[in-house]
Amino acid sequence: MREQILSIIEKNSRIDIKELAVILGVEEIAVVNELAAMEAEGIICGYHTMIDWEKTSIEKVTALIEVRVTPQRGQGFDKIAERIYKYPEVNSVYLISGGFDLLVTLEGKSLKEVSTFVTDKLSTLDTVLSTATHFILKKYKDHGTILMKKTEDEREKITP
């Protein structure tokens, strides 16, 4: 039942408990108890709303920053990742394979704000060797949701 619940709420965290119970064929209390248990165990870490910021008047810039670091003896990448994720500007930090060690995502009000964070905060950390910043110009799909809905051609079709 856990895997089914997780699969469903990952796509729609606002689903009604009654509806979830019907889909799973169990009592509501079983769903409530299972959700509470997974929250207590840290399996469910939070509930988020996905927003297409391009459709609002709010200016936001999202950046992906690749970071190459020197791992610390006995702590690997965990200590430097913790230092980075404690900055309130940072949305996420991932340990990755390839030419860089960490992938950091953050949002700012402008390109300059993000660049200032990278230059003044991230690059000055003693274990950071180099960074590469990539700005997201347009999102097509995010967290499994297609953001670009196809529009129908509204022109009248003329046939001979």
Backbone bond lengths (Angstrom), bond angles and torsions (degrees), N, CA, C in turn:
res aa  C-N    CA-C-N  psi(-1)  N-CA   C-N-CA  omega(-1)  CA-C   N-CA-C  phi
1 M - - - 1.448 - - 1.533 110.94 -
2 R 1.335 117.13 -34.47 1.471 120.10 -178.89 1.517 112.11 -57.39
3 E 1.317 115.84 -49.09 1.460 120.60 -177.52 1.525 110.91 -60.95
4 Q 1.326 116.47 -39.39 1.464 120.49 178.77 1.534 110.39 -65.51
5 I 1.315 116.64 -45.90 1.472 120.50 179.42 1.522 109.69 -59.63
6 L 1.324 117.18 -48.10 1.459 121.01 -178.03 1.524 111.63 -61.31
7 S 1.318 116.69 -41.73 1.469 120.36 179.32 1.523 111.21 -62.56
8 I 1.318 116.43 -39.95 1.467 120.53 -178.31 1.528 111.04 -72.36
9 I 1.325 117.75 -49.16 1.473 119.21 -175.22 1.523 112.55 -74.42
10 E 1.333 117.23 -19.05 1.467 118.94 175.40 1.527 110.12 -64.99
11 K 1.320 116.39 -34.08 1.463 121.00 179.81 1.530 112.11 -88.61
12 N 1.335 117.62 -27.73 1.462 121.19 -178.75 1.524 109.78 -148.68
13 S 1.323 116.62 89.36 1.467 120.47 -177.70 1.523 112.07 -73.03
14 R 1.323 117.56 -9.98 1.464 120.88 -179.82 1.530 112.70 -94.83
15 I 1.309 117.21 6.49 1.460 119.38 -178.70 1.530 109.37 -59.68
16 D 1.308 115.91 140.16 1.452 122.65 179.96 1.539 109.54 -69.72
17 I 1.319 116.34 141.06 1.470 121.45 179.85 1.535 110.33 -58.10
18 K 1.329 116.46 -40.12 1.474 119.59 179.10 1.518 110.72 -60.56
19 E 1.332 116.12 -45.83 1.469 120.81 -179.47 1.519 111.06 -63.65
20 L 1.319 115.76 -40.92 1.466 120.76 178.76 1.531 110.35 -62.89
21 A 1.324 116.78 -41.73 1.466 121.10 178.78 1.529 110.91 -63.55
22 V 1.328 116.74 -40.38 1.474 120.73 178.92 1.525 110.32 -64.16
23 I 1.335 116.25 -45.81 1.474 120.43 179.70 1.522 110.88 -58.84
24 L 1.329 115.91 -41.52 1.465 120.86 -177.00 1.533 112.62 -83.42
25 G 1.336 117.02 -15.42 1.461 120.60 -178.85 1.512 113.00 71.82
26 V 1.335 116.48 35.36 1.474 121.42 179.66 1.523 109.36 -131.05
27 E 1.325 115.99 171.31 1.468 121.35 177.09 1.534 109.60 -72.93
28 E 1.337 115.83 152.20 1.467 121.39 179.13 1.526 111.67 -57.41
29 I 1.310 116.88 -40.28 1.472 120.99 -177.45 1.525 111.38 -61.51
30 A 1.330 116.65 -32.93 1.470 120.45 178.34 1.525 110.26 -66.38
31 V 1.336 116.27 -39.64 1.463 121.16 178.41 1.530 109.99 -67.08
32 V 1.336 116.41 -46.42 1.471 121.31 179.50 1.528 110.38 -58.58
33 N 1.317 116.67 -45.79 1.471 120.86 -179.32 1.530 111.66 -64.79
34 E 1.324 116.04 -40.59 1.469 120.00 -179.23 1.525 110.80 -67.19
35 L 1.331 117.27 -42.57 1.466 120.73 176.90 1.528 110.74 -61.49
36 A 1.320 116.78 -44.96 1.473 121.13 179.66 1.525 110.91 -61.98
37 A 1.321 116.62 -40.64 1.473 120.59 179.57 1.531 110.38 -65.23
38 M 1.339 116.99 -42.71 1.467 119.51 -179.58 1.524 111.56 -69.00
39 E 1.316 117.72 -32.79 1.467 120.45 174.51 1.529 110.31 -66.49
40 A 1.329 117.31 -44.03 1.466 122.25 179.86 1.528 111.59 -63.47
41 E 1.319 116.76 -35.70 1.467 121.89 -179.88 1.526 112.76 -80.65
42 G 1.321 117.45 -7.44 1.456 120.35 -179.54 1.517 113.77 81.11
43 I 1.319 117.15 11.37 1.465 120.56 176.31 1.524 108.89 -71.91
44 I 1.336 115.73 -47.67 1.462 120.79 172.68 1.522 106.17 -93.12
45 C 1.329 115.25 115.53 1.465 120.83 -172.95 1.519 113.51 -99.23
46 G 1.314 117.85 -14.45 1.453 120.93 -179.64 1.514 110.06 169.46
47 Y 1.321 114.71 171.53 1.450 122.31 178.62 1.520 106.95 -125.01
48 H 1.317 117.24 130.43 1.455 121.19 -173.20 1.524 111.82 -128.16
49 T 1.310 114.49 152.76 1.454 121.50 175.15 1.520 108.23 -107.56
50 M 1.317 117.23 128.55 1.456 121.31 177.97 1.523 108.49 -91.03
51 I 1.322 116.72 128.27 1.455 122.66 -176.90 1.524 109.03 -122.34
52 D 1.321 116.12 134.85 1.460 120.96 173.32 1.529 106.19 -90.02
53 W 1.327 116.71 93.49 1.461 122.63 -174.04 1.522 112.53 -64.29
54 E 1.334 117.55 -22.05 1.465 120.12 178.88 1.525 111.83 -65.42
55 K 1.319 117.04 -20.80 1.460 121.00 -179.23 1.531 112.04 -93.07
56 T 1.329 116.67 8.94 1.455 121.21 177.47 1.523 108.87 -115.89
57 S 1.295 116.29 174.44 1.472 120.31 176.80 1.531 111.24 -92.20
58 I 1.321 116.67 4.04 1.469 121.38 -178.25 1.523 109.30 -85.35
59 E 1.324 115.48 127.32 1.470 120.80 179.43 1.528 109.59 -83.26
60 K 1.310 116.11 125.16 1.461 121.79 176.38 1.513 108.97 -141.73
61 V 1.311 114.89 142.33 1.452 122.01 175.60 1.524 106.64 -122.52
62 T 1.327 116.20 129.67 1.457 121.05 178.26 1.525 108.54 -110.25
63 A 1.323 115.13 135.37 1.463 119.79 -179.66 1.523 110.70 -128.72
64 L 1.314 114.52 145.45 1.463 122.96 170.78 1.522 105.44 -109.14
65 I 1.306 116.41 123.72 1.464 120.04 -176.98 1.518 108.70 -119.40
66 E 1.314 114.72 118.77 1.462 120.26 174.72 1.527 107.21 -85.36
67 V 1.319 115.72 134.05 1.458 120.23 -175.86 1.529 109.29 -128.36
68 R 1.317 116.03 127.76 1.468 121.80 173.74 1.518 106.65 -102.45
69 V 1.328 116.40 127.62 1.468 120.58 -176.32 1.528 110.95 -130.78
70 T 1.321 114.49 166.56 1.453 121.51 170.92 1.520 106.93 -98.03
71 P 1.340 118.12 114.11 1.464 118.63 -179.84 1.523 110.65 -64.55
72 Q 1.324 116.60 146.94 1.457 120.69 -178.85 1.516 110.12 -88.91
73 R 1.316 115.66 141.67 1.455 121.99 -178.29 1.531 110.68 -57.87
74 G 1.317 115.34 128.16 1.453 121.50 177.14 1.522 114.25 80.76
75 Q 1.324 117.75 -10.54 1.468 120.06 -177.90 1.521 112.20 -125.99
76 G 1.326 117.03 -7.41 1.458 120.21 179.23 1.512 111.96 57.18
77 F 1.305 115.83 -131.84 1.464 121.94 -177.09 1.524 112.84 -93.70
78 D 1.329 117.07 -9.33 1.458 120.62 -172.22 1.526 113.54 -61.78
79 K 1.306 118.18 -42.91 1.469 121.29 -176.04 1.536 111.23 -66.73
80 I 1.329 117.11 -44.52 1.471 119.54 -179.96 1.528 109.80 -69.68
81 A 1.338 117.74 -36.66 1.470 120.14 176.49 1.527 109.86 -61.56
82 E 1.310 116.77 -41.18 1.464 120.73 178.59 1.527 111.50 -63.57
83 R 1.318 117.24 -42.77 1.470 120.05 177.68 1.523 110.64 -59.61
84 I 1.325 116.81 -39.45 1.461 121.06 -178.22 1.530 111.10 -72.44
85 Y 1.339 117.49 -45.66 1.470 117.82 -175.36 1.523 113.35 -71.74
86 K 1.312 118.22 -11.97 1.468 120.65 177.16 1.531 112.64 -75.74
87 Y 1.327 117.98 -16.58 1.464 119.91 175.17 1.529 108.19 -67.67
88 P 1.319 118.39 131.06 1.476 120.00 -178.04 1.529 113.67 -65.05
89 E 1.324 118.02 -22.43 1.467 121.21 179.37 1.526 112.35 -70.71
90 V 1.320 116.42 -22.46 1.469 122.11 -173.07 1.527 110.42 -82.33
91 N 1.329 115.99 126.80 1.463 121.91 176.83 1.519 112.36 -87.59
92 S 1.333 116.63 -41.35 1.458 119.63 -177.58 1.523 110.95 -154.39
93 V 1.329 114.70 155.58 1.470 122.31 176.29 1.521 106.58 -138.49
94 Y 1.342 115.36 128.08 1.455 121.36 179.97 1.523 109.73 -125.52
95 L 1.324 116.95 140.43 1.459 121.79 168.41 1.522 105.67 -83.35
96 I 1.323 117.56 126.77 1.464 121.47 -174.93 1.527 111.25 -126.30
97 S 1.301 115.35 163.19 1.462 120.56 174.10 1.525 108.39 -94.08
98 G 1.311 116.09 166.68 1.464 120.01 177.76 1.514 112.11 108.54
99 G 1.327 115.66 -154.39 1.459 121.89 -174.79 1.518 114.63 -73.73
100 F 1.317 117.52 -18.11 1.459 121.80 178.28 1.517 108.82 -118.03
101 D 1.319 116.40 165.09 1.459 121.17 -175.90 1.525 112.78 -100.07
102 L 1.330 116.32 -41.02 1.460 120.95 -176.01 1.529 110.07 -125.27
103 L 1.317 115.49 147.97 1.454 121.77 171.74 1.525 106.43 -117.76
104 V 1.320 115.83 120.62 1.454 122.36 -177.57 1.525 107.68 -112.82
105 T 1.326 116.95 132.51 1.462 120.20 174.04 1.518 108.35 -114.55
106 L 1.325 115.28 140.89 1.453 119.63 177.35 1.511 110.01 -152.66
107 E 1.328 114.58 161.37 1.454 120.82 177.75 1.508 109.05 -122.41
108 G 1.322 115.17 147.23 1.451 121.30 176.42 1.515 109.27 -143.98
109 K 1.320 115.65 174.59 1.458 120.29 -179.92 1.521 111.80 -80.88
110 S 1.347 116.36 -21.11 1.458 119.71 -177.30 1.525 109.92 -153.71
111 L 1.338 115.31 167.00 1.465 120.60 174.88 1.518 109.85 -60.32
112 K 1.326 115.68 -39.81 1.465 120.35 -179.22 1.521 111.34 -63.16
113 E 1.329 117.31 -42.11 1.469 120.51 179.82 1.531 110.97 -61.28
114 V 1.326 116.60 -43.35 1.470 120.29 178.47 1.524 109.96 -66.32
115 S 1.323 117.18 -45.03 1.466 121.22 -179.96 1.523 111.43 -61.10
116 T 1.326 116.58 -38.84 1.467 120.77 178.59 1.523 110.34 -64.28
117 F 1.342 117.27 -40.73 1.460 120.55 177.21 1.525 110.51 -60.01
118 V 1.325 115.98 -46.60 1.469 120.23 -178.17 1.528 110.32 -63.70
119 T 1.314 117.06 -45.52 1.464 121.79 -177.15 1.523 113.00 -70.79
120 D 1.335 116.80 -47.10 1.462 120.58 -172.10 1.522 115.02 -87.83
121 K 1.320 117.13 -27.22 1.471 119.36 -176.43 1.526 112.78 -111.59
122 L 1.321 115.65 -56.79 1.463 119.59 -173.42 1.528 112.65 -68.85
123 S 1.310 116.74 -50.12 1.472 120.54 -176.48 1.519 113.49 -68.28
124 T 1.332 117.28 -19.11 1.467 119.50 -178.05 1.526 112.83 -87.45
125 L 1.325 118.20 -6.42 1.466 119.70 176.79 1.524 108.39 -65.63
126 D 1.321 115.80 136.39 1.467 120.87 -172.09 1.523 114.79 -61.81
127 T 1.318 119.38 -25.81 1.468 120.32 -178.63 1.532 113.30 -95.01
128 V 1.322 117.43 -3.19 1.465 120.80 179.45 1.523 109.67 -82.26
129 L 1.323 115.94 121.96 1.463 121.74 -179.97 1.526 111.96 -90.51
130 S 1.350 116.59 -41.92 1.462 120.02 179.55 1.519 109.99 -162.06
131 T 1.345 114.75 161.85 1.454 120.87 177.35 1.524 109.28 -136.71
132 A 1.325 115.56 156.67 1.463 122.13 172.09 1.522 106.35 -138.52
133 T 1.321 116.40 121.14 1.456 121.49 -175.94 1.523 110.73 -102.60
134 H 1.329 115.35 132.89 1.457 122.61 177.95 1.528 107.40 -125.09
135 F 1.311 117.08 123.62 1.456 121.00 178.77 1.518 109.67 -92.65
136 I 1.314 116.99 136.59 1.460 121.28 176.92 1.520 107.48 -80.56
137 L 1.318 116.23 119.88 1.457 121.40 -177.90 1.529 112.19 -89.66
138 K 1.332 115.91 -33.63 1.455 119.90 -179.67 1.521 108.41 -158.75
139 K 1.310 116.65 139.17 1.463 121.55 176.69 1.519 108.59 -103.39
140 Y 1.315 116.32 129.74 1.448 122.16 177.27 1.530 111.22 -102.00
141 K 1.332 115.12 -36.54 1.461 121.44 179.67 1.520 107.02 -147.41
142 D 1.329 116.37 135.98 1.458 120.64 -178.29 1.528 108.65 -141.49
143 H 1.307 116.47 128.49 1.463 122.35 -179.45 1.531 111.85 51.16
144 G 1.316 116.13 39.71 1.458 121.05 176.90 1.518 114.76 83.17
145 T 1.327 117.56 -1.47 1.458 121.29 -178.38 1.516 110.13 -106.19
146 I 1.334 116.77 126.81 1.458 121.86 178.02 1.528 107.54 -77.14
147 L 1.321 115.71 123.69 1.459 121.02 -178.42 1.519 112.18 -91.96
148 M 1.309 117.43 -23.84 1.468 122.44 -178.58 1.525 108.37 -95.74
149 K 1.309 116.71 95.98 1.461 120.20 177.55 1.516 108.42 -79.33
150 K 1.334 116.20 134.11 1.462 120.35 177.88 1.520 108.83 -69.36
151 T 1.306 115.21 134.68 1.461 119.47 177.33 1.523 108.89 -98.43
152 E 1.298 114.74 140.98 1.457 120.29 178.77 1.524 108.97 -74.14
153 D 1.310 116.58 144.54 1.462 121.29 174.59 1.523 107.17 -73.51
154 E 1.326 116.19 115.04 1.455 120.86 -174.63 1.528 112.79 -89.43
155 R 1.325 117.36 2.70 1.459 118.92 178.95 1.518 110.26 -71.60
156 E 1.303 115.63 147.10 1.449 120.25 -179.72 1.535 108.78 -74.37
157 K 1.322 115.89 133.44 1.460 120.27 178.23 1.519 109.08 -82.60
158 I 1.288 115.30 131.22 1.456 120.74 178.42 1.510 108.17 -115.44
159 T 1.318 114.23 124.90 1.461 119.52 178.76 1.520 108.82 -118.48
160 P 1.315 117.34 141.09 1.478 120.25 -178.34 1.513 112.61 -70.50
